Amino acid sequence: MRYLVISDLHSNWEGLQAVLLDAAGKYDQIVCCGDLVGYGADPNPVVDWVRSNVVALVRGNHDRACVGLEDLEWFNPVAQAASIWTMSQLSPENIAFIRELPMGPVPVANFQLIHGSPVDEDDYLVNAADAGGAFPYAESPLIFFGHTHIQGGFRWRREQVQSIGRLHPEWQTRYLLEIDPECAYMINPGSVGQPRDGDPRAGYVLYDTDNEILFYHRVPYDFETTMRKIRDAGLPELLAARLAVGK
């Protein structure tokens, strides 16, 4: 089975469409590590698409916030403003769908989906030290996670943790990783809707369970249109400006 693994869509319709076009014909099913909404200006089109096309997913912290399941006092002012706006825009059907999303981990085939970490759905796995504290709690040798908006991940073998490299933003479009059966992995496919690793291109992963290989991918998208929509919606300027630099 070939899986398209996506995360952190954040209501970015243009980023999502670019990923789907780039990955067309290369996968059988789609799974998602959460944060469908928040920040961007197209929450309903994105959630409508997820409801029809994604076979397994978990909730993210912005998903909770945008449907009243999270206290907004934990968010910075920009995230608060985006959550309040998104809540006012979501259809009743999409609010109901998001409210029922599972916390994770969610098992799929030979892997699991989480949003933050195996310890807590809101934890950030940014570096090897973070991952080293989380691997002992992993319930699967292969876990896909999101939350940080940083494509990459971590490999664990004999209690040693290694960070998995990122694509070069100027010339690499994909990176092959062969799964070693003697290792455990936590893999971040990157953010479709708001990358924060210095590369503005939308990120995703293709995972082939039969051959035990995965490809990290980056694809450019029309972020200028996304930026215009954010500004036209009256959302904070930072949410538009950061898309051009991937930070």
TORTITOR-379856 format. One record per residue (C-alpha): residue number from 1; residue in one letter; x, z, y. Coordinates in steps of 0.001 Angstrom, whole numbers. Each point is the difference from the previous one (the first is absolute). Layout:
+-----+--------+---------+---------+---------+
: num : residu :       X :       Z :       Y :
+-----+--------+---------+---------+---------+
: NUM :      a :       X :       Z :       Y :
...
+-----+--------+---------+---------+---------+
This chain:
+-----+--------+---------+---------+---------+
: num : residu :       X :       Z :       Y :
+-----+--------+---------+---------+---------+
:   1 :      m :       0 :       0 :       0 :
:   2 :      r :    1208 :    -837 :    3497 :
:   3 :      y :    -959 :    2354 :    2808 :
:   4 :      l :      -2 :    -470 :    3746 :
:   5 :      v :     811 :    3466 :    1368 :
:   6 :      i :    -863 :     662 :    3648 :
:   7 :      s :    -206 :    3031 :    2271 :
:   8 :      d :    -684 :    1115 :    3566 :
:   9 :      l :   -2178 :   -2912 :    1063 :
:  10 :      h :   -1105 :    1863 :    3137 :
:  11 :      s :   -2785 :   -2392 :     999 :
:  12 :      n :    2437 :   -2894 :     480 :
:  13 :      w :   -1867 :   -3125 :   -1056 :
:  14 :      e :    2748 :   -2466 :     912 :
:  15 :      g :    2632 :    1911 :   -1970 :
:  16 :      l :   -2282 :     160 :   -3025 :
:  17 :      q :    -815 :   -3707 :     105 :
:  18 :      a :    3689 :    -903 :     202 :
:  19 :      v :     773 :    2135 :   -3058 :
:  20 :      l :   -2829 :   -1557 :   -1996 :
:  21 :      l :    1089 :   -3515 :     911 :
:  22 :      d :    3633 :     746 :    -870 :
:  23 :      a :    -899 :    1619 :   -3337 :
:  24 :      a :   -2685 :   -2515 :   -1010 :
:  25 :      g :     175 :    -981 :   -3683 :
:  26 :      k :    2665 :    2626 :    -785 :
:  27 :      y :   -2183 :    2933 :   -1076 :
:  28 :      d :   -2960 :     872 :   -2196 :
:  29 :      q :   -1263 :    3201 :    1630 :
:  30 :      i :     448 :    1910 :    3259 :
:  31 :      v :     643 :    3728 :     433 :
:  32 :      c :     448 :    2024 :    3180 :
:  33 :      c :    1718 :    3260 :    1010 :
:  34 :      g :   -2380 :     877 :    2809 :
:  35 :      d :    -449 :      60 :    3766 :
:  36 :      l :   -2372 :   -2927 :     230 :
:  37 :      v :    -958 :     902 :    3556 :
:  38 :      g :    1286 :    1629 :    3176 :
:  39 :      y :    2114 :   -1509 :    2788 :
:  40 :      g :   -1226 :   -3608 :    -209 :
:  41 :      a :   -3074 :   -1773 :    1373 :
:  42 :      d :   -1550 :   -1490 :   -3170 :
:  43 :      p :   -1115 :    2943 :   -2157 :
:  44 :      n :   -3170 :   -1585 :   -1365 :
:  45 :      p :    1474 :   -3369 :   -1057 :
:  46 :      v :    2874 :    1786 :   -1738 :
:  47 :      v :   -2210 :    2503 :   -1835 :
:  48 :      d :   -2520 :   -2698 :    -918 :
:  49 :      w :    2850 :   -1966 :   -1582 :
:  50 :      v :    1348 :    3053 :   -1851 :
:  51 :      r :   -3406 :     818 :   -1441 :
:  52 :      s :    -262 :   -3503 :   -1478 :
:  53 :      n :    3569 :    -579 :   -1165 :
:  54 :      v :    1988 :    3162 :    -758 :
:  55 :      v :    -339 :    1392 :   -3529 :
:  56 :      a :    1662 :    3394 :     595 :
:  57 :      l :     982 :    1965 :    3096 :
:  58 :      v :     482 :    3469 :    1461 :
:  59 :      r :    -908 :    1446 :    3362 :
:  60 :      g :    2447 :     508 :    2847 :
:  61 :      n :      48 :    2564 :    2780 :
:  62 :      h :   -1370 :   -2497 :    2525 :
:  63 :      d :   -2794 :    -906 :   -2390 :
:  64 :      r :   -1003 :    3664 :     -73 :
:  65 :      a :     301 :     357 :    3771 :
:  66 :      c :   -2102 :   -3056 :     766 :
:  67 :      v :   -2984 :    1221 :   -2026 :
:  68 :      g :      20 :    3659 :    1015 :
:  69 :      l :    1847 :    1445 :   -2986 :
:  70 :      e :    3083 :    1018 :    1991 :
:  71 :      d :     411 :    2259 :    3020 :
:  72 :      l :    1342 :   -2216 :    2774 :
:  73 :      e :    1971 :    2835 :    1573 :
:  74 :      w :    2802 :    -807 :   -2460 :
:  75 :      f :     303 :   -3516 :    1454 :
:  76 :      n :    1915 :   -1018 :    3114 :
:  77 :      p :   -2099 :   -1210 :    2979 :
:  78 :      v :     470 :   -3680 :    -847 :
:  79 :      a :   -1112 :     477 :   -3612 :
:  80 :      q :   -2898 :    2169 :    1153 :
:  81 :      a :   -1240 :   -2674 :    2390 :
:  82 :      a :     249 :   -2682 :   -2689 :
:  83 :      s :   -1833 :    2176 :   -2538 :
:  84 :      i :   -2858 :     776 :    2387 :
:  85 :      w :    -344 :   -3689 :     905 :
:  86 :      t :     100 :   -1057 :   -3672 :
:  87 :      m :   -2640 :    2559 :    -942 :
:  88 :      s :   -2296 :   -1482 :    2641 :
:  89 :      q :     524 :   -3532 :   -1359 :
:  90 :      l :    -229 :     412 :   -3766 :
:  91 :      s :   -3238 :   -1053 :   -1656 :
:  92 :      p :   -1959 :    2660 :   -1919 :
:  93 :      e :     851 :   -1787 :   -3244 :
:  94 :      n :    3711 :      42 :     739 :
:  95 :      i :     -67 :    3649 :    1058 :
:  96 :      a :   -1669 :     873 :   -3298 :
:  97 :      f :    2560 :   -2041 :   -1934 :
:  98 :      i :    2981 :    1645 :    1699 :
:  99 :      r :   -1422 :    3486 :    -413 :
: 100 :      e :     -99 :    -527 :   -3775 :
: 101 :      l :    3585 :   -1214 :    -373 :
: 102 :      p :    2016 :    2112 :   -2471 :
: 103 :      m :    2883 :    2192 :    1093 :
: 104 :      g :    2395 :   -1195 :   -2685 :
: 105 :      p :    1936 :    -290 :   -2104 :
: 106 :      v :   -2060 :   -2858 :   -1419 :
: 107 :      p :    1275 :   -1472 :   -3277 :
: 108 :      v :     148 :   -3782 :    -388 :
: 109 :      a :    1558 :   -1630 :   -3080 :
: 110 :      n :    3483 :    1567 :    -326 :
: 111 :      f :     252 :    1360 :    3557 :
: 112 :      q :   -1732 :    2256 :    2515 :
: 113 :      l :   -1117 :    -330 :    3606 :
: 114 :      i :     437 :    2746 :    2589 :
: 115 :      h :      39 :      26 :    3791 :
: 116 :      g :    2620 :    2560 :    1020 :
: 117 :      s :    1833 :    1657 :   -2878 :
: 118 :      p :    -719 :    1438 :   -3469 :
: 119 :      v :      80 :    3462 :    1595 :
: 120 :      d :   -2433 :    -596 :    2860 :
: 121 :      e :   -1861 :   -3101 :    1176 :
: 122 :      d :    1157 :     701 :    3565 :
: 123 :      d :    3722 :     498 :    -723 :
: 124 :      y :    2449 :   -2614 :    1263 :
: 125 :      l :    2664 :   -1388 :   -2352 :
: 126 :      v :    2512 :   -1308 :    2505 :
: 127 :      n :    3392 :     702 :   -1584 :
: 128 :      a :    1621 :     827 :   -3333 :
: 129 :      a :    -257 :    3731 :     627 :
: 130 :      d :   -3772 :    -297 :     447 :
: 131 :      a :    -274 :   -2032 :   -3186 :
: 132 :      g :    2224 :    2401 :   -1942 :
: 133 :      g :   -2447 :    2801 :     662 :
: 134 :      a :   -2962 :   -2165 :   -1035 :
: 135 :      f :    1206 :   -1669 :   -3224 :
: 136 :      p :    -423 :    3144 :   -2146 :
: 137 :      y :   -3720 :    -109 :     810 :
: 138 :      a :    -442 :   -3666 :    -904 :
: 139 :      e :   -2437 :    -660 :   -2836 :
: 140 :      s :    1149 :   -3575 :    -617 :
: 141 :      p :    3420 :   -1688 :    -136 :
: 142 :      l :   -1275 :   -2529 :    2562 :
: 143 :      i :   -1924 :    1018 :    3092 :
: 144 :      f :    -984 :   -2088 :    2998 :
: 145 :      f :    -402 :    1849 :    3300 :
: 146 :      g :    -450 :    -709 :    3705 :
: 147 :      h :    -440 :    2187 :    3085 :
: 148 :      t :    3467 :    -505 :    1549 :
: 149 :      h :    -466 :   -3713 :     803 :
: 150 :      i :    3581 :    -488 :   -1257 :
: 151 :      q :     486 :   -2545 :   -2771 :
: 152 :      g :    2349 :    1099 :   -2765 :
: 153 :      g :    -167 :    3070 :   -2173 :
: 154 :      f :    2080 :    2080 :   -2367 :
: 155 :      r :    1505 :    -137 :   -3485 :
: 156 :      w :     547 :    3178 :   -2052 :
: 157 :      r :    2379 :     185 :   -2960 :
: 158 :      r :    1567 :    3084 :   -1545 :
: 159 :      e :   -1118 :    2068 :    2972 :
: 160 :      q :    1756 :   -2306 :    2457 :
: 161 :      v :   -2089 :   -1729 :    2666 :
: 162 :      q :     911 :   -3336 :    1556 :
: 163 :      s :   -1724 :   -1720 :    2901 :
: 164 :      i :   -1063 :   -3583 :    -624 :
: 165 :      g :    1206 :   -2417 :    2663 :
: 166 :      r :   -2148 :   -1823 :    2506 :
: 167 :      l :    -235 :   -3683 :     786 :
: 168 :      h :    2058 :   -1339 :    2880 :
: 169 :      p :   -2474 :    -831 :    2783 :
: 170 :      e :    1799 :   -3166 :    1097 :
: 171 :      w :     350 :   -1918 :   -3248 :
: 172 :      q :   -1366 :    1701 :   -3129 :
: 173 :      t :   -3594 :    -632 :   -1017 :
: 174 :      r :      83 :    1623 :   -3438 :
: 175 :      y :    2082 :    2334 :   -2142 :
: 176 :      l :     -69 :     305 :   -3801 :
: 177 :      l :      31 :    3394 :   -1726 :
: 178 :      e :     214 :     216 :   -3779 :
: 179 :      i :   -1567 :    3153 :   -1411 :
: 180 :      d :    2471 :    1989 :   -2125 :
: 181 :      p :   -1881 :    1869 :   -2775 :
: 182 :      e :    2488 :    2869 :     296 :
: 183 :      c :    -917 :     590 :    3651 :
: 184 :      a :   -3029 :    1209 :    1940 :
: 185 :      y :   -1090 :   -1729 :    3185 :
: 186 :      m :   -2023 :     682 :    3110 :
: 187 :      i :    -586 :   -3320 :    1752 :
: 188 :      n :   -1304 :    -566 :    3515 :
: 189 :      p :   -1339 :   -3562 :     429 :
: 190 :      g :     260 :     302 :    3771 :
: 191 :      s :   -2782 :    -218 :    2530 :
: 192 :      v :   -2275 :   -2990 :     328 :
: 193 :      g :   -1352 :    1097 :    3353 :
: 194 :      q :    2618 :    1995 :    1876 :
: 195 :      p :    3610 :    -192 :   -1313 :
: 196 :      r :    2348 :    2666 :    1337 :
: 197 :      d :    3339 :    -927 :   -1536 :
: 198 :      g :    1203 :   -2245 :    2813 :
: 199 :      d :   -1448 :   -3131 :   -1593 :
: 200 :      p :   -3314 :   -1172 :    1516 :
: 201 :      r :    -880 :   -2154 :   -3010 :
: 202 :      a :   -2798 :    1183 :   -2306 :
: 203 :      g :    1258 :    1507 :   -3254 :
: 204 :      y :   -1290 :     -44 :   -3568 :
: 205 :      v :    1147 :     126 :   -3631 :
: 206 :      l :    -729 :   -2161 :   -3031 :
: 207 :      y :     360 :    1867 :   -3297 :
: 208 :      d :      61 :   -1676 :   -3430 :
: 209 :      t :    -778 :    2562 :   -2712 :
: 210 :      d :     883 :   -2342 :   -2876 :
: 211 :      n :    3514 :    -780 :    1212 :
: 212 :      e :     569 :    3341 :    1764 :
: 213 :      i :    1137 :   -1570 :    3260 :
: 214 :      l :   -1235 :     311 :    3552 :
: 215 :      f :     645 :   -1917 :    3170 :
: 216 :      y :     -28 :    1452 :    3481 :
: 217 :      h :   -1330 :   -2538 :    2487 :
: 218 :      r :    -154 :    -328 :    3787 :
: 219 :      v :   -2076 :   -2589 :    1798 :
: 220 :      p :    -396 :    -781 :    3732 :
: 221 :      y :   -3493 :      70 :    1444 :
: 222 :      d :   -1739 :    -659 :    3301 :
: 223 :      f :     550 :    3455 :    1477 :
: 224 :      e :    -666 :   -1332 :    3503 :
: 225 :      t :   -3652 :    -511 :    -957 :
: 226 :      t :     -80 :    3482 :   -1525 :
: 227 :      m :    1495 :    1435 :    3188 :
: 228 :      r :   -2571 :   -1787 :    2149 :
: 229 :      k :   -2866 :    1369 :   -2105 :
: 230 :      i :    1360 :    3547 :     333 :
: 231 :      r :     234 :    -332 :    3765 :
: 232 :      d :   -3431 :   -1605 :     290 :
: 233 :      a :   -1468 :    2918 :   -1983 :
: 234 :      g :    1434 :    2464 :    2513 :
: 235 :      l :    2240 :    1662 :   -2566 :
: 236 :      p :    3300 :    1594 :    1135 :
: 237 :      e :    2641 :   -2502 :    1117 :
: 238 :      l :    2625 :    1477 :   -2343 :
: 239 :      l :   -2004 :   -1210 :   -2990 :
: 240 :      a :     368 :   -3580 :    1209 :
: 241 :      a :    3559 :     132 :    1301 :
: 242 :      r :    1541 :    1487 :   -3138 :
: 243 :      l :   -1199 :   -2903 :   -2181 :
: 244 :      a :    2471 :   -2369 :    1657 :
: 245 :      v :    2998 :    2147 :    -957 :
: 246 :      g :   -1126 :    1597 :   -3257 :
: 247 :      k :     476 :    3590 :    1178 :
+-----+--------+---------+---------+---------+
